[in-house]
């Protein structure tokens, strides 16, 4: 790490199999059984899987058909997002007992900056333990956590001792931790990037660190500088308690494939109504409308248009969605439809980040992690 790198105490809290765990919490008869939230044995996609199901290779984003093949005893339940949001709100309230610097990533995970905290506790490790214990005692759910000097390392660390565990990577251990890290664990390294890294002999963080900046930029473009910095523990991104929402969306997967555009319009009316509700709840409007179409062969198509004015009403959304639907012929029968609104009118609300110099803390300070 560089000597001027800001040192903060960041916790990444990640709930364990959140949706599935909430279902098992509310329905004791499901505890200890392989469970999939969403999907079905005929169609649909698994939103979450219990750890009992994961032992059979069932994972989120897997088709229900494949999930059932891997685990014949798998139990499917319908998702209850209002319930998950209710529990998430209670979890977040626990976070705020320790710090106001909470950046939610989704219903089941968040970053916390506890460099300075409401408890006056110098140990982020102990704070993470307290938070996990409070979630367990009050809500009956397990959480895992990662603790380190920046968001990237904290997030990677939260996976190390899952489920129901935590991992602290203090300042002096950050570089060895990153050097030993499988290249697949670096964010931004998907399937294509992984193969590209392998072709250049990069399999671990150590291999990545040995490459010069010029080499990385030449072979990985704009991502090269990111990889060069992140493997050296350099990340200046702050925990942002007010994250600006960039889009709002809703979608539906159908029990039977749809071939008629008339039937599709009926479904899109329902989806547009949900989008309108979410826009009004968030008090935003948008200019760009995107229609998402997933066909029976799982190919995905999106069609978008940007308007001169912001809209949020169902009627205006549908007016433009119809144009997008009839824009070109459908390729096949349809299994999923979705509508998203982006280019929102909330861009001016994002809190300005302080510079690294403003948040810098002397690395030589022996911080109690």
C-alpha positions, 0 to 999 in steps of 0.5 A: 500500500502507498503511504498516503492511502486513506486508512479506514475501518470498513465492515461489509455485512452480508446476510446468509442465504437471506431470502431462504433464511427468512422463509425458514424463519417464518415457516419452521417446517422448512428448516433444515430442508433444501429450499429455493425461493422463486422458480419452479420445477417446470420453469422460472429462475431461482432467486435464492437457495438455502445452504441445504440446497447449495450442497446439491449445487443449487444456486441463484440465477439457475433455472428451476428445471436444472435445480430440481434435477440436481436436488429432487427433494428441493422445495420451491416457495414464492418470493415475498419481497415486502417481507424481505424489505421489512426484515432488511429495514430492521437489520439496517436499524441495527447498523445505524446504532453504530454509524450513520455511514451505511451504504446498502448494496441490496436488501441483504448486504451493506458497507459500514464505515466505523472508523469513528462510531457511535459506540466509541469502540476502536475495534471494527472486529468487535463491532462486526461481532456485536452487529452479527450477534444483535441480528441473530438475537433480535431477528433469528438470522445469521450474517457474515462479515468482512472487515478491512481498510477499504470496501473491496477487501472487506467485501472479499473477506466477508466470503471467507468464513461464510456462513455465520462467520467473519474475517478481518484483514488488518492493514499489515495483512492486506497485501499478502491477502490480495497476493494469495487471492484467486484472480476470479475473486477480483471484481471485474473479472468475469468469465471472459476476463478470467480467460484473458487473464489466464492467457497472460499467466495471471492466476493470482493477485501475486501474478497480477501485481507483477505486471506493469501498469503499461502492460495492464493498460495495453491488454485490459484497457481502462480496467488496467489501471483499476487492477493495478491499484486494487491489487496494491490495496489502493481504493479511495471509494468512500462508504456513501450513505446516500447512493443515487438510484440510477434506474427503477425496474420490474419484470415478470417470468411467465408460467407458460411462454407467450406468443401473442402481443395482445397477451404481452400487452396485458402483462406489460400493463401490470408491470408498468403499474408496478414501475409507476408505484416504485417511481412514486415511492422513490419520488423520481421520474425518468426519461429513458424507457427500456423494454426487456424481452427474454425468449423461450430459448433464453436469448435476451433482447432490450429495446430503449428510447429516450424522451425529451421529458421526464415521465412517471405515470403508467399511461405514458410508460405504456404509450412508449412501451407499445412503441418498443414492443411493435418496433420489430418482430418477435424472434420467438415465444416469450418467457419474461418481460420487463420494463425499466426507467433510467436517466432519472431526475435525481442526479443532482442529489449525490453527495460530493466525495471528499478527496483522498487528501481530506480523508487521509490518515497516517498509515503508521498509526497502529489502528486496532482492527 
